[in-house]
Amino acid sequence: MTVLWISDPDATAHEHGVGHPTTIDALKRIDGEIQRVLDGLAAAKQLERYDVWVTSDHGFTTGSQPANVGALLKPFTRAMPDGSPRIVSGGGAIYVRDHDRDAIAAIVGGLQKTGGVGAIFMPPAIRGGMDGRLAGTLSFDAIRWNHARSADVLYSPDWTDAQNQIRLSGHHPERRDRGPRKHESPRRAQRPHRGRARHQAEDGDRDTQRER
């Protein structure tokens, strides 16, 4: 097995957004790199011996606005008895290291009022023996994120269907209620294609590279 990890178009799409010419160019260039692999296998008469998978960890959408979570967490920031920070956050995860229920409730309440914050997730049982998620939150179980090192709170950025600066919205409503196209299998994304790869740019255009 050979794994080819390509970092773009992730960084480009994060920086420039869905549909931007630079993003589209990145998709085309990556398609070209995948084609080089296929052409090399074909030239070596090995193409039919390989299953080629093309996959991604996420797509993209347009964010509504940046969330100022740092300001929200500032009143709860202090040192633990050993001098380490009480609040640690990053990537949407918020660790309240003493698991104080009142602090967690206040942080969640603040998140629910903060622009740019989307769905909020919590453990199915609050640590420290206090049971139950807070109102308006979803369970870590829903996203399979309930493990020993998960945070006390996890939030995702909000997103919008409004058109971005490229006049492209975050979804294609005309595809929402349609089944698979005549030439594609309903389970195509889960199956390998012998001797060829999925065309990433076409899938990117069709799915608008959404991230949720």
N, C-alpha and C positions, 0 to 999 in steps of 0.2 A: 504494500500500500504506500502511495506517495501522497503527501498533503502539501498543497501549494496555498499558502496563506497570503492573500493580497490585501494590503491595508486600505487602499482606495477602492471604491469611491466614498468610504466612510468619512474620512477627514474632510474631503472636498464638499460633500453634501452637508455635513454639519456646518461648515463655514459659509457656504454660499446658498444653500437651500434647495428645495425641490424644483426641478425644471430649469435651473440656472444653466446658461451655456457651458460654464466650466464643469458643472456636475454632469451634464450630458456628454461632454468631451471625455470626462473620466470614465464613464460607463463604456463609451466606444473604445477607449484605449484598453480597458480591461478585457472587453470582448476580443480585441485583437490579440492579447496575450494568451487567452484561452484558445483562440484559433491556432496560435503557434504551436501549442501543445498537441492539438489534434492533428495538425499538419505533420508534425514531427513523428507522431505515432503512425500516421498513414504512410509516410515516406519509409519508415522502418518495417512496414507491413505488419504492424502490431495493433492497429486501431481496433480491429474486431475482437481482440483478446482482452480488451479493457472495458470496464464500466467507468464512465466519467460522470461525477456528480458535481454540480455547481449549486452552492447554497449560500445563505447569508444568515447572520444572527439577528437582523432586524431590517425593516424598511424605514421610511421617513414620512413625517408629516410636518406641518407648519405650526410652530409654537405660538401661543397667544401673546405672552409677554413674560419677561424674566421675573421670577419670584424672589423677593428680597427676604429670604429665610434667615440670613445672618442676623438681621435686625430683630426678627422675631425671637431668635434663640438667645440673644444677648442678655436679657434679664435672668435667664436660668444658668448662665455661665459662672462657674466658680470652681475652685480646686477641691479635689477629693482629699481625704485625710493624708494620703501618701503624696500629695502635691500634683498628681496627674489631673487632667481636665475632667470635669463632670459630664460635659456635653461634647460628644464627638459626632460630626456629621460629614457627609460627602456622598455624592451620587444619588441623592434623595433619601438616603438612610440616616436616621437620627438615633444615636445611642444616648440614653439617659442612664448613666452608669450606676447610679444608686437606685434606679427603677422606681423613683418616687411617683406614686399614682397621681398626686395633685399636679406635679410638674408635667407629667405626660398628658394629662387632661387639658391643661392650659396650653400646651404646645399644639395639640391636635385642634383645639378650639381656634387658636390663632391661625393655623394652616387653613382651616375651613373658611376663614375670612380673608385670606391673602390671595390677591390676584396672581394668576400664573400657576397656581397649584391645582392639579387635577385630582385623580383618585388617591385616597389615603388608605394605607393598609396597616394592620396591627396583628400581633399574635392572637390566636384564638383564646388564650388565657394569659392575662397579664402576669408578668413575673413577680415573685415575692408573695405568692399565695392569693393574689387578688384576681378573681375570675372575671371574664367578660370583656369584649371589645367595647369601645366607646361608640356612641350613636353616630351614624354617618360614615363609619369606616368599614373597610372590607377585610376579610381574613387573609392572613398569609397563606392559608391552605389553598385559597383560590388561585394563587400564582406559584404554589409549591416552593415557598420561601421560608417555611417554618422549620428552622434548624437551630442548633445550639449557638451559632454565631450571628444569627439574624438580629437586626436592630429592634428597638422598641417601637419605632414608627418608620414607615416607608411611604414616600409620596412620589407620584409621577408628575411631570410637568403637564400643564394644561395644553390643549391644542385647539385649533380653529379650522373650520371649513372655508373661511374667507380666503379670497385669492391673495397670493403673496405678490412680491414685486415683479414676478415673472407672469402674473395673471393666471396662476395655476392654483386650484383649490386642493385641499388635502385629501380628497377622495373623488372617485368617479361614480356618481349616483346611478348612471345608466347601466353600470355593471353590478349594482348591488343585489338585484333580484334575479339575475340571469344565471343559468346553469353554465356548465363548461362549454367551450366552443366545440364545434363538431369534430375538430381534429385533435382535441386534447382530452386526456383521461381525467376524471374527477380526482384521482389520487396521484396525479402526475408529480406533484412536489415531493411525494414520499418515495418515489421509485427511481432507481438508476436508469440511465439510458445507455444501452450498449453501443459503443462506437461513436457517440456524439454527446455534446453537452447542451444543456438548456441555453437559450439565447438570453443572456442577462439583460441586455438593453431593452429587448422587447418586453420582458417581464417587468423591468423597471418602469417603462412608459405606461404599461397597463395598470400596474399596481400603485403608481406614483410614489414608489419607494417610501412608504409610510413607516414611521416609527411610533410605536405606542408602548 
